Amino acid sequence: MVPYNTIQRRKHQRYDFCSRIDYVLTPGNTDEIFKGVTIDISQAGLRLYVFSPHHEGQGIRINSKLPEDVESATICWIRKCDGELYEVGLKRSEIIDTHSKEMP
């Protein structure tokens, strides 16, 4: 993975990471699976495109494998892009120590 930018203003480095994911809203109907596409990822969270409007503060559980072991997160911000496409910033609910793991 390539670092998101060379000027580090964040606590955790962001990396470009494009992958389709499945997720469910929490709390909520865990039978309703939503689809998204990751844009970038860090130890603290990720940014992705989603195809359904959600709201800030909404919890989600990611059902897809990611390199940073993000399983649950909270929507920090959301922007409508075009049509039914939204860009979402997620903050990981639990930050797992990954210093012993190497980024792929």
C-alpha positions as CSV (number, residue, x, y, z in Angstrom):
1,M,0.0,0.0,0.0
2,V,1.1,3.6,-0.7
3,P,0.8,6.2,2.0
4,Y,-2.1,8.6,1.5
5,N,0.1,11.7,1.6
6,T,3.7,12.6,2.5
7,I,2.7,15.4,4.9
8,Q,1.6,13.7,8.1
9,R,-0.9,15.7,10.1
10,R,-2.6,12.7,11.6
11,K,-1.7,10.5,14.5
12,H,-1.9,7.4,12.2
13,Q,-0.7,7.2,8.6
14,R,-3.4,6.7,6.0
15,Y,-2.9,4.3,3.1
16,D,-4.8,4.1,-0.2
17,F,-6.8,0.9,0.0
18,C,-9.6,0.1,-2.5
19,S,-11.7,-2.9,-1.7
20,R,-15.4,-3.9,-1.7
21,I,-16.8,-4.5,1.8
22,D,-20.1,-5.7,3.4
23,Y,-21.3,-4.1,6.6
24,V,-24.3,-3.9,8.9
25,L,-25.6,-1.0,10.9
26,T,-25.4,-1.3,14.7
27,P,-27.6,-1.3,16.5
28,G,-30.0,-2.4,13.9
29,N,-31.2,-5.2,11.7
30,T,-28.1,-7.3,11.3
31,D,-29.8,-9.2,8.5
32,E,-29.7,-6.1,6.2
33,I,-26.3,-6.2,4.6
34,F,-25.0,-3.0,3.0
35,K,-22.2,-2.7,0.4
36,G,-19.4,-0.1,0.3
37,V,-16.0,0.5,-1.3
38,T,-13.0,1.6,0.8
39,I,-10.9,4.6,-0.3
40,D,-8.2,4.7,2.3
41,I,-7.5,3.1,5.7
42,S,-5.4,3.8,8.8
43,Q,-5.1,2.3,12.3
44,A,-7.7,4.7,13.5
45,G,-10.4,4.3,10.8
46,L,-11.2,4.4,7.2
47,R,-12.9,6.3,4.4
48,L,-15.3,4.7,2.0
49,Y,-18.1,5.1,-0.5
50,V,-21.5,3.8,0.4
51,F,-24.7,3.6,-1.6
52,S,-27.2,4.3,1.2
53,P,-27.7,7.5,3.3
54,H,-26.6,7.0,6.9
55,H,-26.1,9.5,9.7
56,E,-23.2,10.8,11.8
57,G,-22.8,8.8,15.0
58,Q,-24.3,5.6,13.4
59,G,-22.3,2.5,14.3
60,I,-21.4,-0.1,11.7
61,R,-19.9,-3.6,11.9
62,I,-17.7,-4.5,8.9
63,N,-18.1,-8.1,7.8
64,S,-15.2,-8.1,5.3
65,K,-11.5,-8.7,6.1
66,L,-9.4,-5.5,6.2
67,P,-5.6,-5.2,6.8
68,E,-6.1,-3.1,9.9
69,D,-8.6,-5.5,11.6
70,V,-11.4,-2.9,11.7
71,E,-14.5,-4.7,12.8
72,S,-16.7,-2.0,14.3
73,A,-16.6,1.7,13.7
74,T,-18.7,4.9,14.0
75,I,-19.6,7.3,11.2
76,C,-17.8,10.6,12.0
77,W,-18.9,12.5,8.8
78,I,-20.8,11.9,5.6
79,R,-21.0,13.8,2.3
80,K,-23.4,13.2,-0.6
81,C,-21.3,12.8,-3.8
82,D,-23.6,12.1,-6.7
83,G,-27.0,10.4,-7.0
84,E,-27.0,7.6,-4.4
85,L,-23.3,7.8,-3.7
86,Y,-22.0,9.0,-0.3
87,E,-18.5,9.4,1.0
88,V,-18.2,8.4,4.7
89,G,-15.4,8.9,7.3
90,L,-15.3,6.1,9.9
91,K,-13.6,6.1,13.3
92,R,-12.6,2.6,14.6
93,S,-14.5,1.8,17.7
94,E,-11.6,-0.1,19.2
95,I,-8.0,0.7,18.3
96,I,-6.1,-2.5,18.3
97,D,-2.3,-2.3,18.7
98,T,-0.9,-3.2,15.3
99,H,2.7,-2.2,15.9
100,S,3.6,-5.8,15.9
101,K,1.9,-6.4,12.6
102,E,3.3,-5.2,9.3
103,M,1.1,-3.4,6.8
104,P,0.7,-5.5,3.6
